[in-house]
Protein backbone atom coordinates (compact mmCIF):
# COMPACT_ATOMS: atom_id res chain seq x y z
CA UNK A 1 0.00 0.00 0.00
CA UNK A 2 1.31 3.44 -0.92
CA UNK A 3 0.93 6.42 1.38
CA UNK A 4 -1.18 9.24 -0.02
CA UNK A 5 0.53 12.64 -0.15
CA UNK A 6 -0.68 15.37 2.21
CA UNK A 7 -3.21 17.38 0.22
CA UNK A 8 -3.25 20.69 2.15
CA UNK A 9 -0.68 22.24 4.47
CA UNK A 10 0.86 25.56 5.44
CA UNK A 11 4.14 26.57 3.85
CA UNK A 12 7.12 26.28 6.25
CA UNK A 13 7.14 30.04 6.91
CA UNK A 14 3.35 30.26 7.26
CA UNK A 15 2.97 32.81 4.47
CA UNK A 16 1.28 30.51 1.96
CA UNK A 17 -0.97 27.47 1.65
CA UNK A 18 0.46 24.43 -0.13
CA UNK A 19 -2.00 22.21 -2.01
CA UNK A 20 -1.76 19.08 -4.10
CA UNK A 21 -3.25 20.19 -7.43
CA UNK A 22 -6.08 17.68 -7.93
CA UNK A 23 -6.52 18.66 -11.58
CA UNK A 24 -3.12 17.09 -12.32
CA UNK A 25 -3.90 13.68 -10.82
CA UNK A 26 -3.37 10.82 -11.35
CA UNK A 27 -0.57 11.26 -13.89
CA UNK A 28 1.34 14.00 -12.04
CA UNK A 29 1.68 15.05 -8.39
CA UNK A 30 2.05 18.81 -8.53
CA UNK A 31 2.15 20.98 -5.40
CA UNK A 32 1.23 24.66 -5.54
CA UNK A 33 2.01 27.36 -2.97
CA UNK A 34 -0.73 29.98 -2.89
CA UNK A 35 -0.17 33.35 -1.28
CA UNK A 36 -2.81 35.76 -2.63
CA UNK A 37 -6.57 35.85 -2.25
CA UNK A 38 -6.95 35.67 -6.02
CA UNK A 39 -4.82 32.51 -6.23
CA UNK A 40 -6.79 30.94 -3.40
CA UNK A 41 -10.15 31.81 -4.99
CA UNK A 42 -9.02 30.37 -8.31
CA UNK A 43 -7.77 27.16 -6.67
CA UNK A 44 -11.27 26.57 -5.27
CA UNK A 45 -13.06 27.63 -8.44
CA UNK A 46 -10.82 25.55 -10.74
CA UNK A 47 -11.08 22.48 -8.46
CA UNK A 48 -7.36 22.40 -7.74
CA UNK A 49 -8.58 21.90 -4.19
CA UNK A 50 -11.98 20.23 -3.93
CA UNK A 51 -14.18 18.13 -1.68
CA UNK A 52 -16.38 19.88 0.87
CA UNK A 53 -14.28 19.14 4.02
CA UNK A 54 -11.01 19.87 2.19
CA UNK A 55 -12.36 23.21 1.00
CA UNK A 56 -13.22 24.06 4.61
CA UNK A 57 -9.70 23.17 5.79
CA UNK A 58 -8.22 25.17 2.93
CA UNK A 59 -10.39 28.21 3.72
CA UNK A 60 -9.24 28.16 7.33
CA UNK A 61 -5.59 28.15 6.33
CA UNK A 62 -6.22 30.82 3.69
CA UNK A 63 -7.77 33.28 6.13
CA UNK A 64 -4.91 32.72 8.55
CA UNK A 65 -2.35 33.47 5.82
CA UNK A 66 -4.30 36.50 4.55
CA UNK A 67 -4.72 37.85 8.09
CA UNK A 68 -0.95 37.61 8.50
CA UNK A 69 -0.52 39.72 5.38
CA UNK A 70 -2.86 42.38 6.79
CA UNK A 71 -0.91 42.43 10.05
CA UNK A 72 2.38 42.85 8.19
CA UNK A 73 0.83 45.75 6.27
CA UNK A 74 0.29 47.44 9.63
CA UNK A 75 -3.52 47.22 9.71
CA UNK A 76 -5.15 47.26 13.13
CA UNK A 77 -8.63 47.58 14.60
CA UNK A 78 -11.57 48.39 12.34
CA UNK A 79 -9.40 48.52 9.21
CA UNK A 80 -8.04 45.03 9.90
CA UNK A 81 -11.51 43.57 10.49
CA UNK A 82 -13.05 45.27 7.45
CA UNK A 83 -10.39 43.89 5.11
CA UNK A 84 -10.55 40.43 6.67
CA UNK A 85 -14.34 40.40 6.26
CA UNK A 86 -14.08 41.30 2.56
CA UNK A 87 -11.49 38.59 2.00
CA UNK A 88 -13.69 36.00 3.70
CA UNK A 89 -16.70 36.92 1.57
CA UNK A 90 -14.54 36.80 -1.56
CA UNK A 91 -13.38 33.25 -0.79
CA UNK A 92 -16.92 32.14 0.10
CA UNK A 93 -18.18 33.22 -3.32
CA UNK A 94 -15.87 30.79 -5.14
CA UNK A 95 -18.28 27.82 -4.85
CA UNK A 96 -21.78 28.39 -3.44
CA UNK A 97 -23.03 24.80 -3.03
CA UNK A 98 -20.47 23.33 -0.63
CA UNK A 99 -21.52 24.68 2.76
CA UNK A 100 -18.17 23.81 4.39
CA UNK A 101 -16.58 26.76 2.62
CA UNK A 102 -18.84 29.39 4.19
CA UNK A 103 -18.90 27.39 7.45
CA UNK A 104 -15.11 27.59 7.79
CA UNK A 105 -14.98 31.27 6.83
CA UNK A 106 -17.68 32.10 9.39
CA UNK A 107 -15.89 30.07 12.08
CA UNK A 108 -12.63 31.90 11.46
CA UNK A 109 -14.45 35.25 11.42
CA UNK A 110 -16.09 34.49 14.77
CA UNK A 111 -12.72 33.64 16.29
CA UNK A 112 -11.30 36.94 15.05
CA UNK A 113 -14.34 38.90 16.29
CA UNK A 114 -14.00 37.32 19.73
CA UNK A 115 -10.66 39.12 20.04
CA UNK A 116 -11.85 42.60 19.09
CA UNK A 117 -9.52 45.16 20.63
CA UNK A 118 -6.52 42.84 20.67
CA UNK A 119 -3.40 43.60 18.60
CA UNK A 120 -3.53 42.21 15.06
CA UNK A 121 -0.56 39.94 15.80
CA UNK A 122 -2.52 38.23 18.58
CA UNK A 123 -5.56 37.79 16.32
CA UNK A 124 -3.39 36.22 13.64
CA UNK A 125 -1.95 33.74 16.14
CA UNK A 126 -5.46 32.84 17.26
CA UNK A 127 -6.55 32.31 13.65
CA UNK A 128 -3.61 29.99 13.15
CA UNK A 129 -4.77 27.95 16.13
CA UNK A 130 -8.32 27.88 14.77
CA UNK A 131 -7.22 26.77 11.30
CA UNK A 132 -5.17 23.94 12.76
CA UNK A 133 -8.13 22.96 14.95
CA UNK A 134 -10.36 22.72 11.86
CA UNK A 135 -7.84 20.34 10.29
CA UNK A 136 -7.43 18.28 13.47
CA UNK A 137 -11.18 18.03 14.04
CA UNK A 138 -11.72 16.93 10.44
CA UNK A 139 -9.31 14.04 10.91
CA UNK A 140 -11.24 12.96 14.00
CA UNK A 141 -14.57 13.37 12.18
CA UNK A 142 -13.42 11.30 9.23
CA UNK A 143 -12.31 8.42 11.44
CA UNK A 144 -15.63 8.46 13.31
CA UNK A 145 -17.66 8.63 10.08
CA UNK A 146 -15.61 5.79 8.63
CA UNK A 147 -16.25 3.61 11.68
CA UNK A 148 -19.99 4.24 11.61
CA UNK A 149 -20.08 3.66 7.86
CA UNK A 150 -18.10 0.44 8.09
CA UNK A 151 -20.61 -0.87 10.65
CA UNK A 152 -23.16 -0.91 7.80
CA UNK A 153 -21.04 -3.26 5.67
CA UNK A 154 -19.84 -6.85 5.97
CA UNK A 155 -16.88 -8.82 4.66
CA UNK A 156 -16.99 -9.28 0.89
CA UNK A 157 -19.68 -6.68 0.19
CA UNK A 158 -19.75 -4.89 -3.11
CA UNK A 159 -20.21 -1.14 -2.73
CA UNK A 160 -20.85 1.44 -5.44
CA UNK A 161 -19.63 5.00 -4.95
CA UNK A 162 -19.88 8.20 -6.99
CA UNK A 163 -17.42 11.11 -7.29
CA UNK A 164 -14.59 11.43 -4.74
CA UNK A 165 -15.06 11.68 -1.00
CA UNK A 166 -11.83 10.06 0.12
CA UNK A 167 -8.62 11.42 1.64
CA UNK A 168 -8.09 13.95 -1.16
CA UNK A 169 -11.47 15.52 -0.39
CA UNK A 170 -10.85 15.63 3.36
CA UNK A 171 -7.91 15.36 5.74
CA UNK A 172 -7.68 11.58 6.13
CA UNK A 173 -9.77 8.46 5.34
CA UNK A 174 -12.59 10.48 3.79
CA UNK A 175 -16.36 10.48 4.21
CA UNK A 176 -18.19 8.62 1.43
CA UNK A 177 -15.10 6.48 0.76
CA UNK A 178 -13.73 6.54 4.31
CA UNK A 179 -15.11 3.09 5.23
CA UNK A 180 -13.21 1.53 2.30
CA UNK A 181 -9.89 2.95 3.49
CA UNK A 182 -10.57 1.95 7.08
CA UNK A 183 -11.55 -1.54 5.95
CA UNK A 184 -8.26 -1.90 4.08
CA UNK A 185 -6.37 -0.78 7.18
CA UNK A 186 -8.23 -3.37 9.27
CA UNK A 187 -7.77 -6.17 6.72
CA UNK A 188 -11.48 -6.34 5.81
CA UNK A 189 -12.13 -7.18 2.15
CA UNK A 190 -14.63 -5.13 0.16
CA UNK A 191 -15.26 -4.79 -3.57
CA UNK A 192 -15.71 -1.19 -4.64
CA UNK A 193 -17.23 -0.04 -7.93
CA UNK A 194 -16.33 3.56 -8.70
CA UNK A 195 -18.38 5.61 -11.16
CA UNK A 196 -16.04 7.63 -13.38
CA UNK A 197 -18.18 10.73 -12.59
CA UNK A 198 -18.55 12.78 -15.75
CA UNK A 199 -17.67 15.42 -16.78
CA UNK A 200 -14.75 16.05 -14.37
CA UNK A 201 -13.90 12.36 -13.83
CA UNK A 202 -13.29 12.58 -10.09
CA UNK A 203 -14.13 8.90 -9.74
CA UNK A 204 -11.70 7.83 -12.46
CA UNK A 205 -8.86 10.25 -11.68
CA UNK A 206 -9.10 10.45 -7.90
CA UNK A 207 -11.20 7.73 -6.24
CA UNK A 208 -9.79 4.87 -8.32
CA UNK A 209 -6.26 6.20 -7.77
CA UNK A 210 -6.73 6.54 -4.00
CA UNK A 211 -8.32 3.12 -3.55
CA UNK A 212 -5.80 1.35 -5.76
CA UNK A 213 -2.94 2.85 -3.73
CA UNK A 214 -4.68 1.78 -0.51
CA UNK A 215 -4.90 -1.84 -1.68
CA UNK A 216 -8.70 -1.83 -2.08
CA UNK A 217 -10.28 -4.08 -4.72
CA UNK A 218 -11.63 -1.31 -6.97
CA UNK A 219 -13.33 -1.55 -10.37
CA UNK A 220 -13.88 1.56 -12.46
CA UNK A 221 -17.13 1.85 -14.40
CA UNK A 222 -18.77 4.52 -16.55
CA UNK A 223 -21.65 6.34 -14.85
CA UNK A 224 -24.19 4.69 -17.16
CA UNK A 225 -23.03 1.20 -16.12
CA UNK A 226 -24.33 1.47 -12.55
CA UNK A 227 -27.64 -0.18 -13.40
CA UNK A 228 -25.88 -3.17 -14.96
CA UNK A 229 -23.66 -3.92 -11.95
CA UNK A 230 -26.65 -3.54 -9.63
CA UNK A 231 -28.74 -5.91 -11.76
CA UNK A 232 -25.91 -8.48 -11.69
CA UNK A 233 -26.18 -8.56 -7.88
CA UNK A 234 -22.67 -7.22 -7.40
CA UNK A 235 -23.72 -4.25 -5.25
CA UNK A 236 -24.88 -4.62 -1.63
CA UNK A 237 -24.73 -0.91 -0.73
CA UNK A 238 -24.12 2.54 -2.20
CA UNK A 239 -22.04 5.09 -0.29
CA UNK A 240 -21.49 8.71 -1.33
CA UNK A 241 -20.32 11.94 0.26
CA UNK A 242 -22.23 15.21 0.35
CA UNK A 243 -21.70 18.92 -0.12
CA UNK A 244 -24.80 20.11 1.73
CA UNK A 245 -27.58 18.44 3.70
CA UNK A 246 -30.85 20.35 4.08
CA UNK A 247 -32.91 20.20 7.27
CA UNK A 248 -35.34 17.67 5.76
CA UNK A 249 -32.54 15.32 4.66
CA UNK A 250 -32.35 16.31 1.00
CA UNK A 251 -28.70 16.09 -0.06
CA UNK A 252 -26.67 18.01 -2.65
CA UNK A 253 -23.76 16.07 -4.06
CA UNK A 254 -21.87 15.72 -7.33
CA UNK A 255 -24.07 15.58 -10.42
CA UNK A 256 -25.22 12.01 -11.03
CA UNK A 257 -25.70 11.12 -7.37
CA UNK A 258 -29.49 11.29 -7.55
CA UNK A 259 -29.47 8.86 -10.49
CA UNK A 260 -27.53 6.35 -8.38
CA UNK A 261 -30.08 6.74 -5.59
CA UNK A 262 -32.98 6.15 -7.98
CA UNK A 263 -31.35 2.99 -9.32
CA UNK A 264 -30.59 1.79 -5.79
CA UNK A 265 -34.25 2.19 -4.84
CA UNK A 266 -35.30 0.17 -7.90
CA UNK A 267 -32.91 -2.68 -7.05
CA UNK A 268 -33.65 -2.48 -3.30
CA UNK A 269 -30.08 -1.57 -2.40
CA UNK A 270 -29.44 0.67 0.63
CA UNK A 271 -28.19 4.14 -0.27
CA UNK A 272 -26.04 5.85 2.36
CA UNK A 273 -24.82 9.45 2.49
CA UNK A 274 -21.73 10.12 4.62
CA UNK A 275 -20.57 13.54 5.78
CA UNK A 276 -19.62 15.64 8.80
CA UNK A 277 -22.19 17.70 10.67
CA UNK A 278 -20.53 20.80 9.20
CA UNK A 279 -22.27 19.91 5.92
CA UNK A 280 -25.70 19.91 7.60
CA UNK A 281 -27.45 23.22 7.03
CA UNK A 282 -30.50 23.38 9.31
CA UNK A 283 -31.15 26.88 7.99
CA UNK A 284 -31.89 25.38 4.59
CA UNK A 285 -35.36 23.77 4.73
CA UNK A 286 -35.06 21.47 1.70
CA UNK A 287 -33.20 20.75 -1.51
CA UNK A 288 -35.13 23.36 -3.48
CA UNK A 289 -33.30 26.01 -1.45
CA UNK A 290 -29.78 24.70 -2.15
CA UNK A 291 -27.98 26.83 -4.77
CA UNK A 292 -26.66 24.68 -7.60
CA UNK A 293 -23.42 25.79 -9.22
CA UNK A 294 -23.42 25.73 -13.02
CA UNK A 295 -20.02 25.37 -14.67
CA UNK A 296 -18.49 26.10 -18.07
CA UNK A 297 -19.81 23.96 -20.90
CA UNK A 298 -16.26 23.35 -22.10
CA UNK A 299 -16.00 20.74 -19.35
CA UNK A 300 -18.44 18.68 -21.45
CA UNK A 301 -17.28 19.69 -24.92
CA UNK A 302 -13.50 19.49 -24.68
CA UNK A 303 -12.03 18.85 -21.23
CA UNK A 304 -9.85 15.68 -21.09
CA UNK A 305 -10.08 15.25 -24.87
CA UNK A 306 -7.14 15.76 -27.21
CA UNK A 307 -9.59 17.70 -29.39
CA UNK A 308 -13.26 18.68 -28.83
CA UNK A 309 -15.71 15.79 -28.96
CA UNK A 310 -18.84 17.85 -29.55
CA UNK A 311 -19.96 20.11 -32.41
CA UNK A 312 -18.53 23.60 -32.22
CA UNK A 313 -20.98 26.03 -30.65
CA UNK A 314 -23.38 23.39 -29.33
CA UNK A 315 -25.29 24.52 -26.23
CA UNK A 316 -24.28 22.72 -23.03
CA UNK A 317 -25.96 22.50 -19.64
CA UNK A 318 -23.41 21.69 -16.95
CA UNK A 319 -24.73 21.72 -13.36
CA UNK A 320 -22.02 20.65 -10.92
CA UNK A 321 -24.42 19.10 -8.39
CA UNK A 322 -27.85 17.56 -8.11
CA UNK A 323 -30.15 17.02 -5.14
CA UNK A 324 -31.08 13.56 -3.92
CA UNK A 325 -34.51 13.62 -2.20
CA UNK A 326 -34.51 12.39 1.37
CA UNK A 327 -37.03 9.67 0.49
CA UNK A 328 -34.32 7.83 -1.45
CA UNK A 329 -31.74 7.93 1.36
CA UNK A 330 -31.52 4.94 3.69
CA UNK A 331 -29.37 6.73 6.27
CA UNK A 332 -27.12 9.77 6.70
CA UNK A 333 -23.88 8.90 8.49
CA UNK A 334 -22.14 11.62 10.50
CA UNK A 335 -19.32 11.67 13.02
CA UNK A 336 -21.96 11.79 15.78
CA UNK A 337 -23.90 8.76 14.62
CA UNK A 338 -26.22 7.35 11.98
CA UNK A 339 -29.35 9.36 11.23
CA UNK A 340 -32.42 7.67 9.83
CA UNK A 341 -35.82 8.99 8.69
CA UNK A 342 -37.54 11.20 9.58
CA UNK A 343 -34.49 13.40 9.04
CA UNK A 344 -36.18 16.54 10.30
CA UNK A 345 -35.98 14.91 13.71
CA UNK A 346 -32.75 12.90 13.55
CA UNK A 347 -30.65 15.71 12.05
CA UNK A 348 -31.99 18.29 14.48
CA UNK A 349 -31.22 15.89 17.34
CA UNK A 350 -27.53 15.93 16.42
CA UNK A 351 -27.33 19.62 17.24
CA UNK A 352 -29.75 19.52 20.17
CA UNK A 353 -27.40 17.07 21.86
CA UNK A 354 -24.71 19.76 21.85
CA UNK A 355 -26.81 21.74 24.29
C-alpha positions, 0 to 999 in steps of 0.5 A: 500500500502506498501512502497518499501525499498530504493534500493541504498544508501551510508553507514552512514560513506560514505565508502561503498554503500548499496544495496538491493540485487535484486537476493534475492527478493521477498522472502527475503530483504537482504541489502549488504554494498559494499566497494571494486571495486571487490565487486561493479563490481560483484554486477553489473555483478551478477544483485544484482543491476540492471536496467539501471538508477539504475546502473548509480546511483550505479556507481556514488556512487561507484566512490565517495566511491572509490575516498575516498579510494584513498584520504585516501591512500594519492594519489594526482595529476596524481597518483590519476587520473590514479587510478580513471580512471582505477577504472571507466573503470573496473566498466564500463566493468561489463555490456556493453549493459546498456549505463547508466553505462558508462554514469555515470562513464564518468560524474563522471570522467568529474567532477573530471577532471574539478578540476585538480590541486585541493587537492584530498579531494576537488575532493572527496567532489565534486564527492559526490555532483555529485553522489547525483545529479545523484540520485536526477536528476533520481528521477525528470526524473522518475516522468516526464517520468511517467507523460508523459507515463500516458498521453498515457493511460486511466482509466481501460486500460490493459497494458502489460510490460516486465522485470522490469523498476520500482522503483527497477531499478531506484530511484523512480516510474520507467520508463517502469512501472513508469506510473503504480505506478503514476496511483496508487498514483493518484487513477487511475485504470489500469490492468497490465499484467507482463511477467515473463521474462525468464530466470532471472524472473525479471517480476515475482520476481520484477515487480509483487512484486513491483506492488502488494505492490503498490496496482496495479491490476497486473496479472503475465503471462509466456512470451509465453502467451502474444499473448493470452492476446492480442488476448483476447482484454485485452491489450490496450498498451505495455510499457517497459523500455530500456537499450540503444536507438540508434540514429535511434530509435532501442532499446536494452532491456531485451531479449524477448522485441522484441517479444512483439513488434512484437505481438503488431504490429500484434494485432495493439496495441501501443508499447511504450518504456520509458527511460531517455535521458541518455539511448539515445546514439546518437553515436550509429547509429542503433541496429546493433552497440549495444553490446549484453551481453551473459550470463552463460547458467546455468541461463537457465539450473538450475537457480531457479530450485531445480535441473537442468531442462535440460540435462547435458552438453546441449549447451545453448545460453543466450543473455541478451538483444535483439534489437527492430527495430524502425519500431515497436515502436509507441513512445519513452517516455523521461523526456523531452517529447514523441518522435515519428517517424522519431526518427533520428529527434525527438531524436536528437531534444531532445539534440539540445534543450539543446543548 
